[in-house]
Amino acid sequence: MRLSVEEAERLADELWYRNVEKTVIAVAQDYETKEVLMVAYMNREAFIRTLSTGLMHYWSLSRRRIWMKGETSGNIQEVVDAYIDCDGDAVLFLVKQRGNACHKGFRSCFHNRIKAGEEGQ
């Protein structure tokens, strides 16, 4: 999925950048399995780059810069579809994941399952 820069800018203007460092929450989900792969932040420019290139871009809070998913690892995320939530402060992207999404080598960043103890069950 790719949009013109103008269309991406129009949509970016509709978002509510109310999170850390004027960002929206971005959820990446596998377009086939619907597995949630990762959650990150996007500023306006990362959102526009994502929609205009068809490749996921995020705002790094630690590096304080935009980064394209897979720019060093090769584990890119190709956008298939996208949805803006009802408040305009979060975006859901359905993606084709190439390689692993997690920087620790797992398919998904959500690989740490919470297991309830036997007591209280």
C-alpha positions as CSV (number, residue, x, y, z in Angstrom):
1,M,0.0,0.0,0.0
2,R,1.4,3.4,-1.0
3,L,-0.2,6.8,-1.1
4,S,0.9,10.0,-2.6
5,V,2.9,12.3,-0.3
6,E,0.0,14.8,-0.5
7,E,-2.6,12.2,0.6
8,A,-0.3,11.0,3.4
9,E,0.2,14.6,4.6
10,R,-3.6,15.1,4.6
11,L,-4.1,12.0,6.8
12,A,-1.2,13.0,9.0
13,D,-2.9,16.3,9.7
14,E,-5.9,14.4,11.1
15,L,-3.9,12.6,13.7
16,W,-3.7,13.6,17.4
17,Y,0.0,13.5,18.4
18,R,-0.7,13.4,22.1
19,N,1.8,10.8,23.2
20,V,5.5,11.0,24.0
21,E,7.4,13.6,21.9
22,K,4.3,14.4,19.9
23,T,3.7,10.9,18.6
24,V,0.9,8.4,17.9
25,I,1.1,4.8,18.8
26,A,1.8,2.5,15.9
27,V,0.8,-1.2,16.0
28,A,2.3,-3.6,13.4
29,Q,0.2,-6.7,12.9
30,D,0.9,-9.6,10.5
31,Y,-1.6,-9.2,7.6
32,E,-2.2,-13.0,7.3
33,T,-2.1,-14.4,10.8
34,K,-3.2,-11.2,12.6
35,E,-0.3,-11.8,15.1
36,V,0.7,-8.5,16.8
37,L,4.4,-8.1,15.9
38,M,5.4,-4.9,17.6
39,V,4.2,-1.5,19.0
40,A,6.2,1.7,18.6
41,Y,5.8,5.4,18.2
42,M,5.4,7.5,15.0
43,N,5.7,11.2,14.6
44,R,4.1,13.1,11.7
45,E,7.1,12.5,9.4
46,A,7.4,8.8,10.2
47,F,3.7,8.4,9.4
48,I,4.0,10.2,6.1
49,R,7.1,8.3,5.1
50,T,5.4,5.0,6.0
51,L,2.3,5.7,3.8
52,S,4.3,7.3,0.9
53,T,6.9,4.5,0.7
54,G,4.9,1.5,1.7
55,L,7.5,0.6,4.3
56,M,7.2,1.0,8.1
57,H,9.0,4.0,9.6
58,Y,9.0,4.8,13.3
59,W,10.2,7.5,15.7
60,S,12.9,6.2,18.0
61,L,12.6,7.7,21.5
62,S,16.1,6.6,22.4
63,R,17.8,7.7,19.2
64,R,15.5,10.7,18.7
65,R,15.3,10.1,15.0
66,I,13.1,8.4,12.4
67,W,14.1,4.9,11.5
68,M,12.9,2.5,8.9
69,K,12.1,-1.0,10.2
70,G,14.8,-3.3,8.8
71,E,17.3,-0.5,7.8
72,T,20.1,-2.4,9.4
73,S,18.7,-5.9,9.9
74,G,16.9,-6.3,6.6
75,N,13.8,-7.3,8.5
76,I,11.5,-4.9,6.8
77,Q,7.8,-4.4,7.2
78,E,5.8,-3.8,4.0
79,V,2.4,-2.1,4.5
80,V,-0.6,-4.0,3.2
81,D,-3.3,-2.0,4.9
82,A,-3.7,0.7,7.6
83,Y,-6.4,1.9,10.1
84,I,-6.6,5.0,12.3
85,D,-8.4,4.5,15.6
86,C,-11.5,6.6,16.6
87,D,-9.4,9.1,18.6
88,G,-6.8,9.6,16.0
89,D,-4.0,8.9,18.4
90,A,-3.1,5.3,17.3
91,V,-2.6,3.6,14.0
92,L,-2.8,-0.1,13.1
93,F,-0.8,-1.3,10.2
94,L,-1.2,-4.7,8.6
95,V,2.2,-5.7,7.3
96,K,4.2,-8.3,5.4
97,Q,7.0,-9.0,7.8
98,R,10.3,-10.0,6.3
99,G,12.3,-11.9,8.9
100,N,11.7,-11.2,12.6
101,A,10.0,-8.1,14.0
102,C,11.7,-8.3,17.4
103,H,15.2,-6.9,17.8
104,K,16.0,-9.8,20.1
105,G,15.5,-12.3,17.2
106,F,11.9,-13.3,17.9
107,R,9.1,-13.2,15.3
108,S,7.0,-10.9,17.5
109,C,8.0,-8.6,20.3
110,F,5.2,-10.2,22.3
111,H,7.0,-13.5,23.0
112,N,7.0,-13.2,26.9
113,R,3.8,-14.8,27.9
114,I,2.4,-14.1,31.4
115,K,1.7,-17.3,33.2
116,A,-0.6,-17.3,36.1
117,G,0.5,-19.1,39.3
118,E,-1.3,-22.2,40.4
119,E,-2.7,-20.5,43.5
120,G,-5.9,-18.6,43.0
121,Q,-6.9,-20.6,40.0
